[in-house]
Amino acid sequence: MIKQDISEKQVKIVYLSIGSNLGNRLQNIERTKFELINNGIYITKSSSYYESLSWPNPKNPKFYNIVLKIKTDFTKFQLLKICKKIEIALGRKKTLRNSPRVCDIDIIDYNEVSMKNGINLPHPRMHNRNFVLIPLFEINRSWKHPSTKQDIKTLIFSLPNSDISSIKKI
């Protein structure tokens, strides 16, 4: 029997970004939330829905995005496995990187951990993404980047003006 570290069973605060730009985007995100709950993940806060341009090709369908604050006792690797399983169950297919998709779940911040061994935390591009920062600001105005320690307002204001103006709250 493998002994577990006490910290492995403690509840962690995690932020997830969920997006969809294929099919019924709103329904896809609601189904994702439902599946997270069915997998033992407790959602404590959910941002509003935001619509943003697809990146890197704005000609692809627009995304709906939200950010969730969750509590979990899953390890980061267990959580990642659950997220990937949900993406596939909802119809995500292996395609080219950044292609349109039914469901995309990213771990943005896992209990303020910084690491690059097997999983990159915090999410390595989250600080450049309006569809992550603006919904995250809505649910936690005092959030700080775990690696750089920059506050969320600084990160938002470092985005190009076009990124700030192109996202729409639904």
Residue pairs with C-beta under 8 A, 6 or more apart in sequence:
8 73
8 75
9 73
10 73
11 71
11 72
11 73
12 71
12 72
12 73
12 74
12 110
12 111
13 69
13 70
13 71
13 111
13 112
14 69
14 70
14 71
14 72
14 79
14 107
14 109
14 110
14 111
15 67
15 68
15 69
15 70
15 107
15 108
15 109
15 136
15 140
15 143
16 36
16 67
16 68
16 70
16 83
16 105
16 106
16 107
16 108
17 65
17 66
17 67
17 104
17 105
17 106
17 108
17 123
17 126
17 129
17 131
17 132
17 135
17 136
18 29
18 32
18 33
18 65
18 66
18 67
18 68
18 103
18 104
18 105
18 106
19 29
19 63
19 64
19 65
19 101
19 103
19 104
19 131
20 28
20 29
20 32
20 63
20 64
20 101
20 102
20 103
20 104
21 54
21 60
21 61
21 62
21 63
21 64
21 100
21 101
22 28
22 61
22 91
22 100
22 101
22 102
23 91
23 102
25 63
25 64
26 49
26 64
28 64
28 90
28 102
28 103
29 49
29 64
29 66
29 103
31 90
31 103
32 86
32 90
32 103
32 105
33 43
33 46
33 68
35 86
35 89
35 90
36 43
36 68
36 70
36 82
36 86
37 43
39 82
39 85
39 86
40 72
40 74
41 70
41 71
41 72
41 74
41 79
41 82
42 70
42 71
42 72
43 68
43 69
43 70
44 69
44 70
44 71
45 68
45 69
45 139
45 140
46 66
46 67
46 68
46 69
46 139
47 66
47 67
47 68
47 135
47 136
47 138
47 139
48 66
48 135
48 138
48 169
48 170
49 64
49 65
49 66
49 169
49 170
50 64
50 65
50 66
50 131
50 134
50 135
50 167
50 168
50 169
50 170
51 62
51 63
51 64
51 65
51 167
51 168
51 170
52 62
52 63
52 65
52 130
52 131
52 166
52 167
52 168
53 62
53 63
53 166
54 60
54 61
54 62
54 63
54 98
54 100
55 98
55 129
56 98
57 98
60 99
60 100
61 100
63 131
64 170
65 131
65 132
65 135
66 135
67 108
67 132
67 135
67 136
67 138
67 139
69 139
69 140
72 79
74 82
76 107
76 110
76 113
76 115
76 119
76 121
77 118
77 119
79 107
79 110
80 107
80 119
83 105
83 107
84 105
86 103
86 105
87 101
87 102
87 103
87 104
87 105
90 102
90 103
91 102
91 103
92 101
92 102
92 103
92 104
93 101
95 101
106 123
106 126
106 132
107 119
107 121
107 123
108 122
108 123
108 126
108 132
108 136
109 121
109 122
109 123
109 126
109 143
109 146
110 121
110 122
112 146
113 121
113 122
113 146
114 121
114 122
114 146
114 147
115 121
121 146
122 145
122 146
122 147
123 132
126 132
126 133
127 133
127 145
127 148
127 150
127 155
127 158
128 159
130 156
130 159
130 163
130 164
130 166
130 167
131 167
133 152
133 155
133 156
133 159
134 156
134 164
134 167
136 143
136 152
137 143
137 152
137 153
137 156
140 152
141 152
141 153
142 151
142 152
143 151
143 152
144 150
144 151
144 152
145 151
145 152
145 155
156 164
